[in-house]
């Protein structure tokens, strides 16, 4: 691995080679654009629900990749699906569909 | 009168009858008690007669299609009404000939075989002429249908439905039936004589007497078999729409209400879903079609719903712009059907908005207008600012309700199929609006406007800002001079087709300048492409739709593209080379234009496909 001179806590690493949780795999299969997220944070800046609860979509997506399914599901439930995030997303992620899947992840995407 | 060749027809017809009756009884039993009551009440009322009139106009004569596209209308009408004429004629013929009103159905259908030389007064000739005329009408419609399959442009269609195997089989037999009837009757005429203007010609042209003796019976067998197989395929193909559409028209006239939930095999929804003929009118109007996306149009959606599988992706992908619903000649409520399907798919979605605390307002000044700019207004501050400036200018006392914090109106949740979960949002917003002591709610977002007017049950009227600004102009609280800039107006789906508001925005633009004509506008307007109606449509596809819409909008090289929806504005301005403005911004800007009197025309309008 190239050393850029940064340090990060081991527990916060996302190892892309590691296998994801099957439910997350299914979610990414249903909404492939979630893989495009670059965690720039624009979605969080405009979020209506985030104003009240601190919900940040890009963090939900990171949680998904870290395997924090329950935390992700709980946080996703605050969303109002208003779609402002989608309007600002530079990568064209279908955030509304992503959140819709996240909010019901273990119920619908059974493994 | 009997011959074994009638058996295929009798079997096919009986099976169809049994299946139809069984399915209809099952569907009717699934109706809600309220609707069953309505059917019972409506049965012996004037509405039944009105429904019969509509059945004649729409199921047989297809007037709605005729008005839009005469040739296509004639194709549908000649097949349906011509066949109806044949059925009525057959009844009259047998009645006249035997003196009994009731005869076995095959006797009327194969009448020419059983009675090749009918004798009688002038009436006989008239009936014969009438029957052959009806057959000719059907055959003319059929030939247009065949041409349409090969070259759809001839009948003015850009797209026709891709059919599945069951529908193709049924279509094949339907196409076979009438030419076979003509040939069988011609053979009989060639053998026995008789016949009217059509069969005498065809028999003398194609059939010698010797050949006809050989071919007569096989042809009648073929006709009967074709007819029997078509009837056999009918309840399992799109042709189920023929009887179902008539029943649905009756149900509608009896005032049945839509039933909650997604039940394509139960109750009113079953009748609605099965009355889709898959005619393909919805394909040509779909904005996605122009961008080369041809998988999720309503004809395919309804077909998959009927089949009970593979409708999931289609349901989620559509933009819900409502163009297909507007164009549907059968009047199927496609939008609510799609949303019902979505709420069935996402029934486990579990949102929790209890973090929105209730507000309690003890006392407030009365105010004229409560301004609500919605979520999309927040990412379009220019529009919001323009509306506010205009209100100041007109001297309207207003409160900007969601200046600091906004709660979504709930329509996006409904569009995602989670309408049930939007209850909390509605409740909180209603509390906020009622707490303002206002006389009028004005919103800059058509999505909010539509939901406020349909779901909120507010104690004050709701207007979209275009409507309110037009009121201000009309009452001369706001004055504008007509400039010479040319505007292309983009109808937002939710405001135009959704809330039937087409004129106010146009009136406003007429006040300040010229409005250019577009090839598809008003209820045929294209979607901006980034409507929140779609859940899964990929970004590139949305961009293609936007580019296509922009091509139409810049057809007559306007100076500005104007819209009345913050979301449309946002989407269009990303890809447009022409400036995109909200109506309010134009109204605000136009003062300067009049002072300067300058006219800056773009030399060549072009559309940038990549953002």
Boltz contact constraints between the chains, C-beta under 6 A:
constraints:
  - contact:
      token1: [A, 48]
      token2: [B, 375]
      max_distance: 6.0
  - contact:
      token1: [A, 48]
      token2: [B, 408]
      max_distance: 6.0
  - contact:
      token1: [A, 51]
      token2: [B, 405]
      max_distance: 6.0
  - contact:
      token1: [A, 52]
      token2: [B, 355]
      max_distance: 6.0
  - contact:
      token1: [A, 53]
      token2: [B, 355]
      max_distance: 6.0
  - contact:
      token1: [A, 77]
      token2: [B, 351]
      max_distance: 6.0
  - contact:
      token1: [A, 77]
      token2: [B, 352]
      max_distance: 6.0
  - contact:
      token1: [A, 80]
      token2: [B, 408]
      max_distance: 6.0
  - contact:
      token1: [A, 81]
      token2: [B, 412]
      max_distance: 6.0
  - contact:
      token1: [A, 81]
      token2: [B, 413]
      max_distance: 6.0
  - contact:
      token1: [A, 81]
      token2: [B, 416]
      max_distance: 6.0
  - contact:
      token1: [A, 82]
      token2: [B, 375]
      max_distance: 6.0
  - contact:
      token1: [A, 82]
      token2: [B, 408]
      max_distance: 6.0
  - contact:
      token1: [A, 82]
      token2: [B, 412]
      max_distance: 6.0
  - contact:
      token1: [A, 83]
      token2: [B, 412]
      max_distance: 6.0
  - contact:
      token1: [A, 83]
      token2: [B, 532]
      max_distance: 6.0
  - contact:
      token1: [A, 84]
      token2: [B, 375]
      max_distance: 6.0
  - contact:
      token1: [A, 84]
      token2: [B, 379]
      max_distance: 6.0
  - contact:
      token1: [A, 87]
      token2: [B, 379]
      max_distance: 6.0
  - contact:
      token1: [A, 87]
      token2: [B, 570]
      max_distance: 6.0
  - contact:
      token1: [A, 92]
      token2: [B, 539]
      max_distance: 6.0
  - contact:
      token1: [A, 94]
      token2: [B, 536]
      max_distance: 6.0
  - contact:
      token1: [A, 97]
      token2: [B, 535]
      max_distance: 6.0
  - contact:
      token1: [A, 97]
      token2: [B, 536]
      max_distance: 6.0
  - contact:
      token1: [A, 100]
      token2: [B, 346]
      max_distance: 6.0
  - contact:
      token1: [A, 100]
      token2: [B, 349]
      max_distance: 6.0
  - contact:
      token1: [A, 100]
      token2: [B, 416]
      max_distance: 6.0
  - contact:
      token1: [A, 103]
      token2: [B, 349]
      max_distance: 6.0
  - contact:
      token1: [A, 103]
      token2: [B, 350]
      max_distance: 6.0
  - contact:
      token1: [A, 104]
      token2: [B, 348]
      max_distance: 6.0
  - contact:
      token1: [A, 104]
      token2: [B, 349]
      max_distance: 6.0
  - contact:
      token1: [A, 107]
      token2: [B, 348]
      max_distance: 6.0
  - contact:
      token1: [A, 108]
      token2: [B, 348]
      max_distance: 6.0
